[in-house]
Amino acid sequence: MKKKLFILSLVLLISLPLFANGKAESKDEENVVTTVCRASYATADWYNQMNLDFEKETGIHVDVSPTPGNDDDHVMKVNLDLLAGGDIDVIQSLGPKTYQNRVRAGYFVPLNELVKDAGVDAEQIWGTNIPYETDGNYYSVPLKKEVFCVLYNKDLFDGANVPYPSGSWTWDDYLAIAQKITDTDKGIYGSFILADNPFQFIQAKQQGAALYTEDGMCNFNNPQVKEAVQFYYDLGNKYKVQPSVSEMQAENVSWNYYAMEGDHLAMFPQGNWFTRLLNSQSDYPRDWKYGVAPLPSAGENGNNNLISMAYSSINKNAKHKDAALKYVLWVGQNQWKYEGGIPALASLSEEDKAEVFGPVAEASNGQVTIDDLYNSFIANGMGNQNSDILGDVSSEYNAIVNEELHKYFMDLETLDNTLENIETRVNEVIENVK
C-alpha cells in the first residue's frame, strides 16, 4: 500500500513541467530528436559541439532539455517523467543501477530489430559491451565504460625479480605473485585490495553470481560469494600478503591510499580512473613507476572484466523514433571523442587508440604505453560483468554487506554467520519496500 501511494504521489507531481529550457514547439518537426541532459552537460562545450556535429552530418536537430540541480536531481526528474509517460525521445543512463531500474520498469524500446533493420552490425561495433537482458533483447547502445584493472608497482616487481603481469592470468597467479613479493620485515606487501565492494567478493562478481533469488530476495549466502569472501579474508589473515582489514581501519585507509602509499604495495585492483591520480605528481608525488594489467580471471565462467557503463536508450513513448535511433547509434560511436574516457567499442583503429589512450600514456611519462592501456581495458579477450550490486535496495544492500563483512574480516564473526546475517538484514529491507 505504501508503495502504491508513493507512486501515485509521484504521478501527481509530474503534472508540473520537469525540465527547463526545452523547446516544446519543435517536437512535432520531422527532423528533430529530443533528449534530456544534466545541467552540467548543457554548458559543456563538448556536449554542445557533439550535438551540432550530429545535426551537420544528419540534418536532424537535437532539442535538449537540461535538468536543473545535481546528478541525483537529474536522475529523479527523468524517472518521474518516464513514470508519467513523458515523450522525450532519447534517455541516457549513467551507470548500471539507473539503467537496470529503467529497463525493469519497461520504459525503453528493444533495439535488436531496429538496429538490424537500420543495417548496423551491433555485434561488430560494440561486441560484448551490448547489454543483453534475460529476455534476449538489449535496450540501449553503450556510450562509454569504466573498466577495473590491476595497477602495480614496477619497482617492487623489479626488486623481487618477478615478471610483470601480462595477458591472461588467474587469481591463483595473483596470490602466487603477491607471496613472492611480500616482505613484511621491510613493510612490503604483494597485494592491496580495498575493504570495499565489489573488491571484497570480486571473483563472485566476475562470475555473475546471482545476488538475488528468482523471487527477488537476497542471495548473498551462495557458494560463489562464500568462496570469494574467503579468498579476500585469506589474503590478509592467512597468507598475510596484504594489510588486514583491522590494520586498514587503524590506519584510516581511504580510496586514494595507493596513490599516496604505493611505494610498499605491489598490486592494487582498481580501475582506469585511478591512472589520473598516478599521473598527477602535483597531487600525489611519488618516486616509483606503475604498470597496468587486466583483472585476473575467476575461472572459465569468470573470465570477465568488471565494468560500469553508460547507456543511450529510446523512450517507448518517443515521438521521433527514427531520428532517435539515428542519434542513439551515432552517439554510441562518437560521444567518447567529445567527452573523453574509454569507448564501449569492440575494437579501435590505431588513430582512435592514440586518441583514447595517448594522453594517459603521455601523462605517465612512459610508465605505461598506449598498447599497455588498450590491451588492459579493451583488447584483453574478456567478457563483461557489472561491478555494482543492483536492485531497488542496492544502497542498503551495499551498506549491509560492507558492515557485516568487516566483522568477519576482523575475526568478530564466522563466515557462515556473516553471510546469514547479510541475508536476514537485506531481506528485511526488501520486505519493507514491497
N, C-alpha and C positions, 0 to 999 in steps of 0.2 A: 504493500500500500504506500509506504514512504517513497519508494522509487517511482510509482505512478504519479504521485503528487508532485515530485520533483521534476519529472519530465513535463507535466502539464504546466508548471510554473515557467519552465524554460520556453515552451512554445508561446506562452503569453508574452514573455519578454521580447520575443523576436518580432512582435508587431511593430517595434521601433526599428529604424534603419541601423544596421550594424556596422556598415563600412563607410569610411569617409572618402570624399572626393571621387566617387565613382561617376561615370558618365552614362547614366541610365538611358539617355536618348539614343546612344549608339548601339544598343543591344539588339535592335531589330535589323541593323545593317547586315548585308550579306558577308562582306569581307571584314569581319571583326571576330576577335576572340576575347572573352572576358576572363580575368583572373584576379586573385587577391594576394596581397603580399604583406609582409611585416613592414612596420613603419620605417625600420632601418634600411630596408631594401629600396623603398620609394625614393630616398635621397641619395642612393648609392650610384655613382657614375657607371659602374659595371652593369648594373641591372637595367638601367635605362638605355644604355648603349646596346645591350643584348636585344632588347625588345625593338629598338629602332632597326637593328640589322635584320631581325626576323621579318619586319614589315617590308624593308627594302627588297629582301630576297623573295618573299611570297606575295606581297601586296595585301597581306592581312594585318589590320591594325590591332594592336594589343591594348585593350581597355583595362587599366589596372585600378583596383580599389584597395588602397592601403588601410590597414587597421591601426588605429592609434594605440599606444601603450607598449608594453614589453612583449616578449615572446610568448609568455603564458597567456596574456590577454589575447594575443593573436589566435592561438590555438582554440581558446574558449569561444571567441566570437565566430570563427569559421565553423566550429562544431555546432554552435547554436543555429547558424544559418543553414547548414546542411540538414539539421534536425527539422527545421521548419519548411524544408522543401525549396530552399533557395536555388537559383539557377545560374550561379557563377560557373562558367564553363570548365575551367582548369583549376585544380586544387593541388598545391604542393604540400607534402608532409615530410617534415624533417625528423627523422628517427623512426625506428620500427614500432615503438609504442603508439605514437599518434596514428601512424599509417594503419596498423593492425586493428586498432579500435574503430577506425572509419570503415575498413573493409568488412569487419564483422557486423557493423550497423547497416551494411548494404547501400552505402552512399555512392559507390563508383560503378562504372561500366566495365565489364570484362573486355580486355583488349585483344585477346588471341586472334579472333577472326577479323577484327577491324584492321589490325596491323598487317595481317597476312593479305587481306584484300587490297591494302594500300601498296602492295608489292615490296614490303620491307621484311627482310630476314632478321627477326629479332634475335634468334639464337646466334647468328653470326656476329651481330653488333654487340649484344650485351652478355651473351653466354650464360654462365652460371649466376650472373647477377640478377637475372629475371626472377622476380619474387612470386613463383608459383604457389598457389594455395592448395589445400587438400582436395578441392573440387576440380583441380586440373587447370583452372584459369589463373591468369595474372591480371591485376587491376591497376597496374602502374608501369611506367617506364622509369628505370632508375636514373637518377641525376648524377650522384656523386657518392663516394663512400669513404669511411674511415676504417682502417684495417689494423688489427692487432698484429704484433710482431715481437721479436726478441731483440732488444738492444744489448750490446755487450761492450765491455772494456777491453780493447785490443792489448793494452799494456799488460793487463793481468794474464791474458792468454799467452802472450809472448813470454812473460816471466815464468810461467809454468810449462812452457814448451808444448802447448796444446793447440792444435789447428783450429782456426776459426770455424764456426758452424756455417754450413752452406748446403744448398739443395735440401732434399728431404731428410728429416730426422725424426726421432720419436722422443716422448717424454722420458723413456728409459735412457736414451742417449743424453738427454738434458741432465738427468741425475748423475750419470757417469762422468760427464764433463765437470759438473759442479763439484763432485768429490775430488777430482784431480786438482782443481784449482784452490779449493778451500784450504786455508792455513790459519786456524784460529789463533795460533800463537802470535801471528802477525796481524790479526784482526781482519783477515781476508776471507770473504765468503764467496762461494761459487755461484750462489743464487740470491736474488732478492725479489720476492713476489709480494706485492701489497696485500695486506689482510683486508681485502675488499672484494665485492662482487664485480665481475664474474670470476676473478682470479682464484678465489678460494675453492672453486669447483670447475675450473676451466675445461678440463677434459670432458666432463659431462656436457657442457655447453657445446663443445666441438662435435660431440656425438649426437647432438639434437635431442638430448634426454627430455622426455615429457615431464614438465614440471606441474602439469595439471592432469587429473584423471579425465576420462571421457565425459563424466557428468560435471566437470568444472571445479572439482575440489583439489586441494593441494596434493601433489605427488612428489614432494621433495625426498621422502624416505623411500628411494628406489635404489637398486644396485649400482647403477651408473653414477649417481650422485654420491653414494656412500664411498665408492672406490676413489672418486676424485677428491673428496674431502679428506679421506685417509692419506692420500698422496701428499696433499698440502701439509697436513699435520706432520707427516714423517720428515719432510724437508727440514723443518726447524727443530723438531723434538726428538727424532730418531737418528737421522743422518747428520743433523746439525750443519748442513751446508748453507743455511741462511739464518738470520736472526729469528728467534722465536717471536710469536705474537706478544708475549709478555715483554720481551725486550723492545719490540717496536713501540708498544704503548708507553713504556717507561721513557723512551727517547722522543715520544710525541711525533712519530713519523708521519709525514704528510705526503700528498700525492706527488710532489715535486722533489722528494728526498733524494732520489737517484741523481738528479742534476746537480745537487749540492754535495753529495757524499759518495758518488760513484767510484771514487778512487780506490775503494776497497771492496766493491761489489761487482762481480764479474758479469752476470747475466740478469737482465731485467725485462720480463714480459710486459709490454705496454702497447703503444700504438703509434701510427705515423705522426700524430700531432706532437709527440714528445720530442721529435727532432728539432722543433722550434726552440725548445729550451736548451738542448745540447748545442745548438748553433749560436746561442746568444752568450757570448763571452762577457758582455757588459753586465747581464743579469745573473749569469751562472758561470763565473770564471773557473777554469779547470786546466790541468796540465796533462791530461790523459786523452787518448784517442778512442773514439767509439766506432762500432760497426753495427750493421743491421742484418737480421736473418728472419725468415718466416717462422711462424709458430711451429713447434714440433707437432707431429701427428699423434692423435689419440687412438690410433688403430684404424682398421680398414674402413669402419663406418664413421670414424672421427678425423678423417683426413681433410679437415676444413679450416678455413680462415674464420676468425670471429670478426664480424663487421657491424658497423652502424651505417645505415643507408639513408639517403634522401630520395623521395619519390615524387613523380608527377602523374596525376590521375585525371580522368574525365568524370565530372559530376553526372550522375544518372539523369538529372533534370536539366542538363546543359541545353541551351537554345541553339548553339552553333557547334554541333558535334563534329562536322567535317573539319572546320577550322581548328577546333580543339585538338583533334587527332594530329593535324599537321604541326601544331605548336608543341604538343607533348613529345612527338618524335624528334622535332628539331632541337628543343632544349635538352632532351636526353642525350643528344650527341654533341651539343655545343655549349651548354651553360658553363661547364668546367673551364672553358677557355677564357671566360669573362670573370668568373668568381674565384678561380684557383681551386686547389685541392686535387684529390685523386678522382679521375673519371670512373664511372662504373661500366667501362667498356671491356670487351673480351680481350682486345689487344690494341696496341698503339703503333702508329708509324714512328720511324726514327725521329722525325721532326716533332711529333707530339710528345714522345718520351722526353726529349730535351726540354720542351716547354713545361711539362709537368714537374719533372724531377731535377732539371738543370739548376734552378735557383736554390734548391735544398743542397744539392751536391756542392755548388759553388760556395754557399754559406758555411759548409763544413770544412772548407779549406783542404779538400782532398781526402778527408777521413772516410767518406762514403762517395761512391760514384753513381752516375745515372743508372748504370746497369745493376748495381747493388740494390738500389731502391726499386727499380722496375721488377727485378726478379723476386724481391721480397713481398711486394704489395700487389702485383698483378700477375706476372708470369711464373707463379710458383706451383702450378698444377693442382691446387687445392680447390675444394668447393667452398660454400659459404654457409655460415650459421649466424643468426642474430645473436649479439652479445648480451642483450638485455633480458631480464625477467619481464614478460609482457603480461597483459590482462588488466581487468578493471581494478584490481587491488595491488598493482605492481609496486607502488610506492611502499605500502605497508609490508608486502611480501619481502622486498629487498631489505627493509629495516629489520624485520624479524630474523631473517637469515643471518645478517651481519651480527646482530646481538647474540643469538644463540650459538653460532659457530665460534665466536670468540671465547665463549665459555669452554667449549671443547678444546680449542687450541691451547688454552691456558690451564688445562687439566682440572677444570672445575666441574666437568660433567663428562659422562661417557658418550661415545659416538652414537650409540643406539638411542639413548635418552635424548640427545640433542636433536636428532632427526625427528623423533616422535614429538618433541616439544614444538619444533617448527611447524609440523603438520597440524598439530592441535591449534596453535595460535593463528596460523594463516586461515584455517577452516572457520574459526570463529569470526574472523574479519569477513570472509566470503559470505557466511550466513547472515551477517548483519547488513550487507548491502543488497541482499536478494529482495 
